[in-house]
Amino acid sequence: MIHERIIAEAKVLLLNTDWDVAEIAYAPGFEYPSHFNKYFRQYASNTPLLFRETARTGSLVNI
């Protein structure tokens, strides 16, 4: 699905770049970072920032 691909690409950017969430939001075409945050939370069960922080500390199980 499209949702899965957008979330997967966002996760790659969150883990492999130091871009802020707003820059990552614009990459898949979101006009507003707040919409991206809501979208990410809906499909990934976390906010983008929480996902990044959790993954980088190694306490995230499912990436």
C-alpha positions in Angstrom: 0.0 0.0 0.0 1.0 3.6 -0.4 0.8 4.2 3.3 3.3 1.5 4.0 5.8 2.9 1.5 5.5 6.4 2.8 6.1 5.3 6.3 9.0 3.0 5.3 10.7 5.8 3.5 10.1 8.2 6.4 11.6 5.7 8.8 14.7 5.4 6.6 15.1 9.2 6.6 14.5 9.4 10.3 17.1 6.8 11.1 19.8 7.7 8.5 19.7 11.5 8.4 19.8 14.3 10.9 17.1 16.2 9.0 14.4 17.6 11.2 10.9 16.3 11.0 9.7 19.2 8.9 12.3 18.4 6.2 11.3 14.7 6.2 7.7 15.7 5.9 8.3 17.6 2.7 10.2 14.7 1.1 7.1 12.5 0.4 5.0 15.6 -0.5 3.3 16.7 2.7 2.6 20.4 2.6 2.5 20.8 6.4 4.7 19.0 8.9 1.7 18.8 11.3 -0.2 16.6 8.8 2.9 14.4 8.4 3.1 14.0 12.2 -0.6 12.9 12.4 -0.2 10.6 9.4 3.0 9.0 10.8 1.4 8.5 14.2 -1.7 6.9 12.7 0.3 4.4 10.6 3.4 3.9 12.8 1.8 4.2 16.2 4.4 6.8 17.3 5.3 10.3 16.4 8.3 10.7 14.0 10.4 12.2 16.7 9.6 9.5 19.3 10.3 6.8 16.6 13.7 8.4 15.9 14.7 8.7 19.6 13.5 5.2 20.5 15.2 3.6 17.5 18.5 5.4 18.1 18.6 4.3 21.7 18.0 0.7 20.6 14.8 0.1 22.5 12.5 -0.1 19.4 11.6 -3.6 18.5 9.7 -3.3 15.2 11.2 -0.9 12.7 
